[in-house]
Amino acid sequence: MPEADELGGGKIRYTNRKESSNDIFAQRNSTVGSLLMPVAVFAGSNTLYGDFRYSLNSIDNDTDTTLSGENNASRVGLKGSSDAVDGLSAFYHLQTGASIDTDAQGDALNQRFFFAGFKGDFGKVVVGRTSTPYKMAGLKVDPFYDTSAGAGLGGANYGLSGMTNGWSDNTLAYSKKMDDISINAGIYVDDTIADEHDMNFGVAYKKDSLMVGMQYLSVGDTGVVANSGADSSAIRFHGKYSTGPWTFGGSIESVDPSVGDKQSYIYLSTTWKASDKLKVAGSYGAVDDVSVAADGTAITVGAFYQLLMKTNVYALFSSMSADDSAGADRSTLAIGVSHKFSSKLM
């Protein structure tokens, strides 16, 4: 029986030719091959990953003791990069928070960050919603980050400023590593009529097991950088050193707000790798001239044990003592788990 093919002009052409099953198979393979050709040419690496983080905590706030279960910043993410062409490649990274308990809006996922960029011999350029280099410098010396050690039950421990938490919008950032020296510069665009942009500049030196660096933040009248104060500035000196099973880290911050005295944050940490599966950590934090309730000192000690390849359990104790505020003291005893997964995608 004749078959009909639609032509570009809308006419119908009839033919008595009967296609064989081999012809049809060849045509379909050709179509699929054409569709997949861009993927084959530009394919790179893509990874779906996640981290389930949960803790059970006994918290004593100097007036009563409560028992709570907390989601310590559980997350799901997707990241990838293209194959390099003439030394240039593109990359992206999307991460969302994953709710364990019902949140106020009943959402399973919540916003964290999403950025993309290019990298090559010239360095790296990033655009999107990101963690600032100022934040990351503090995160990297905190062995208790995203546990219940800090007051937020996730994020930075006591002794690190609020700018060591959160993600900053409208990022346009550049970084480059040159042998032992790394530099970074970024602008965080204020898209209001105020037109007051924030900036982050930094430099770091890394040689063998020693790393030292400095990060500087200038915040405009709007305060685009996460948890920053409007019309303020901050500088952080940070370092890390490893010898044998020991690692030592530290951060010293000076924050100059638009009103009031300069604020001081000091954070010192150490970790001891007792075995391939067991790590013991401790930290000391001090805060001064921030507020009556916030000023004080804190210590944290804990142990982390690798139960499975991607599953760690831990126990920690953290105690914060306020300098002048009655009832602001706080201590936390926590046991927690972190289970990670990852899967390579096409």
N, C-alpha and C positions, 0 to 999 in steps of 0.2 A: 504494500500500500504506500502511496506517495507520502513523503515527509515534507514539512514546511519549515523554511528558515526565514526569519524576519530580516529584511535588508534595511540599510540606513535610511532609504527614502520611504519606508513604510510599505513597499511592495512585497508580495509573497512569491517566492520561487519554489517550484515543486521539482522534486527529483525522484527518480526511480532507484537511486543508489541505496543499497542497504549496508549500513556500517557494521563491521564485524566487532566482536567484543574486544579484540586486540586494539582496534582503532580507538574505541571509547576509552579503554584503559590508558592508552598512550596520551590522549588528549587530556584526561584528568590529571595524569602525572605531570604533564607540561604545565597545566594551570597551577597545581600545588607548588611545583618548582619555582614558578614565577613569583608566587606570593611569598615563598620562603627565602628567595634570593636576597632581599635586603637584610633579613635576619642573619643569613650566613655571612654576608659581607661585613655588617656592622655589629655582629654579636659580641657581647662582652661577658662580664660576670655579674650575676644578680643573685642576691641572697635574701631569703625570708628568715627572720630570726625573732626570738622573744626571750624574755626573762621574767619568770614568775617569782615574786619576792613577797614574803609574808612573815610576820613575827607576832609572837604572843608576848605581851608586855605587862609588867607590874610597875606602875608609875606612882611615886609618892611625891606630891606637890607641896609638902610641908603642912598640909591641913588634913588631907585624907589620902587613901591609897586606892587606886582603881586597877582593874584587870581589863586589858583591851587586846583585841586582835587588829592588826594594822596591815594595810597594803603599803609596802615600802617601795613605791614607784615601780610597780610591775609594768611591763612595756611589750609592745610588738612593733617590729620595724621591717622595712624593705629597703635595701641599698644595692647599688650596682655601679658599674662603670663600663664604658665602651672600650673596645680594642683601640690601642693607640694607632694613630695615622700620622706619620712624620713627626713622631714624638709628642703629639697632642691627643689627649683623651678627655672625654666628658664623664661626669659622675653625678649621682644624686643620692639622697638619703632622706627617707621619710620614717618618722617614729611617732607612735601614738601611745598614750598611757592606757593601760588595761585595768578596768575596775574589777576588783574581787568582790567587794561589798557593793550594795546599791548606793550610787551617789545621789546627790540632791536632784539631778535631772533624770536619773534612771538610765544614763548612757553607759554602754559597755566600753566605749573608747572615749578618750579625751585628748585634747591638743597637746603636743610636745614641740616637735620641730619638723621642718621640711626645707631642704635647701638643695641647690644644684650648682654646678660650676665646671670649670675647665682646669686641667693641670698639664704641665709640660716642663721643659727645661727652664722656662721663665719663672716658674713657681706655680702657685695655685690661686685661682679666683673663685670666690663663693658668693652666691646671691640667695637670699631667703630668710628664714627664721632660724636662728642659730644660738649656740652657746658661745659667749664671747671668750676670747683668749684669756681675759682677766679672770673669768669664772673658772676656766679649765685649769689654770695655774694653781688654783686652790684645791680643786677637786683631786688633782693628781697627787697631793700630799696627804690626803685624808683617807686612811684605810677603813673608816667607818661610814663613808658616803653612802647614802640610800639605805641606811639601817635606822633603827629607832634611837640611836645615840643622841641625835640632836632634838631640839624642841619641836621641830616640824615632823618628826617620825619618818624622815626621808630627806634627802638632800644633804647639805653640809652640816658638820658637827659644830659644837660651840667653839668659838675662837676664830671663825671665818665669817666675814660679813655677808649680809643678805645678797650681795651681788655675786656670790658663789652659787646661787640658785637661779632657776628660771631660764627663759629663752628670750632673745631679743629680736624684734621684728625689723623688717626693712634693712637687712644687713647687706652691705657691699664690702667685702673683705679680701685682702691680699696677704699671702704669706710665702716665704721662700726659705729653703734651707741651703746654706753655703758652707760645706764642710762641717765645722763644729759650731757654726753660728746659725741661728734661726731668727728671722725678723717677721713681724706682722704689723699690719695697719688696716684699720677698718672704720667705716662710717655707718652710722645707724640713722637712717633718714627719718626726719620728722615730717610727716606728710600733712600736718595741720598748717593753718595760716601763720602760726608762730615761726615756722621755718627754722627751728632750733635743733640742729643735728648733734648727735653724740659721736665721740671718737674714741678709739682704742689703739694705742701703739705699744709695741713690746719688742723685747730682744731676749734671747736665751743662748747660753753657751753650754754645750754638752760634750764631754770628753770622757770616754770609757764609762766609769760608774758614777761620775759627778755631773750634776746639772744645776746651774744657777741662772736666774733670770729676773726680769723686771717687766711689769705691766702697768700702763698708765691709762686712766679713763678721764675724759672730759665730758661732762653731762650738761646739756643745755636746759633751757627753762621748762621744757616739756618732760624730759626724762624718758627717752625711748628705751635705753638699756634696762633690762629687767631688774626690779627691786632697787633702782637707783633713786637718789633724791634730786629734785630739780635744781639746776644751777649749782652743781657740786663737782668735785673732782676726787679722784682716789688713785693711790699708787700702792702697788704690791711688789715686795721683794720675796722671792721664793727660791727654794733649792731642795735638792734630793741627792743623797749619797748612799751607795751600797758597798758593803764589804763583807765577804763571806755570806753567812745566813742573815745578816743584819741589814736593814734599810732605815735610814733616817730622813725625815722630811721636815720642812718648816715653811711658814708663811708669816710675813709681817705686813700689815696694812695700815695706811693712814688715810682716813676719809675726811675731806674738808667740806662740810655741808654749807648751805647758803646762810644758815642761822646756827649759832652756837659754836662750841669749841671743836677742835679737831678730834675725831674719833680714832681710837687705837684698837687694833685686833691682832692678837698673837696666837699662832697655832703651831705646836710642835708634835711630831709623831715618830713612832718607831715600830718596826715589825721584825719579828724573828721567825724565820722559817725553821721550825723544829724538825720537820721531816718533809717528805715529798707531799704528804697530804695534810699536815697540820701547820697552821700559821698562827702566831700569837702577836697581838698588837696592843699598843697603848698610845694615848695622846693627852696633851695638856693644852687648854685654851684659856685665854684671858681677854676680857673686853673692858674698855675704859672710856668714859666720857660719852657714852651712847645714850643711856637713860638710867634712872634709878633702878628700874626693874631688870635691865639688861646687863649692867656692869657687874662683873664678878669673875670667878675662875671656875674651871671644870676639869675633871679627869675622866678618862674612859679607858677601860681595859676589856679585852675580849679575845676569843679564840675562834678560829675558822677551820672547819674540817671538811675535806673533800670526800663526800660519801660515795659518789659515783662520778663518772667522767665529767658530767656537766651539772652536778648537783652538790651544793655546799650547804652545810648547816653551821650555825654559829650560836654562841652565847656571849653576852656582853653586860657590863655594868657601867653606868655613867652617872656621875654626880656633879651637879652644878650648885655652887654656893654664891649667892648674891652679896655684894659688898655692903649695901645700905638698906635694901628693901626687905622688910619683914614679910614672910610668906612667899617669897619668890624662889626659895631654894627648891631644887627638883632632883630626884634620883630615879633612874630607870634600870630595871633588870629585865633583859629580853632574851628570848631564844627565837631563832629565825631560820629561814631556808631560802635559798636562791637556786632555782632550776632553770637552766638555759637550754634553748634548742636552736638549731639553724638548719636550713635546707637550701642547697644550691638549686637555682632555677635556670631554665634555658635562656 
